[in-house]
Amino acid sequence: KAIKNNLPMVALFPNTQNNKKNSLGTEALNEDNLVCKAIHLIKKKYKNEIGIMCDVALDPYTSHGHDGLLNDIGNIANDESNEVLVKQSLLLAEHKADIIAPSDMMDGRIGLIRNALESNDFKDTLLLSYAAKYASGFYGPFRDAVGSKNNLKTDKKTYQMDYANSDEALREVALDISEGADLIMVKPGISYLDIIQRLKNEFNFPTFAYQVSGEYAMVKAAAA
């Protein structure tokens, strides 16, 4: 359907069975997991007719529903999370994902992933950073779809961004560009048109917006 509608790319997100989830999100590194199987099948059937973008984050795989690992007191462990995210990125690149898209919002992960891709001869794999990803209630339908809503007991405000601080977006994007991102993403989209404009004016860099599930639901409801 995507090809028939002239869409250049699809983004893959898995709904992981609960019995494959754990606190470390180890299913993300399983070379036979749902996303890896999907990439293989799509590439086999359609070759280069459509691109594939793959999310890099642990929330579809963790029993606690967070994008990274948690420490003993339940806070995000940034550096330990980055180690896993680098391995996840390499696995997706090995399976021939065209774009690796870290959406986890861990600090420093873009530079680490870029270095890993370059060191392993994945120089042509594009790196799209969710550079300005805001904590939002708009993600609700998506979390239902990937099966993480019931696992998530606390919010993600300690690592996703605060809508009241637009200057933070400029700092985050500047860091990600300097660390080797090819593209940057603002998420959600329609609520952050001011951020998109500020980023484009400041950096003149390839900038994308992700209209998330809650936004899409509103558009569909309004159309109906």
Beta strands, then each sheet from edge to edge (+ up, - down):
strand 1: 9-12
strand 2: 51-56
strand 3: 99-102
strand 4: 126-133
strand 5: 183-187
strand 6: 207-209
sheet 1: 1+ 2+ 3+ 4+ 5+ 6+
end
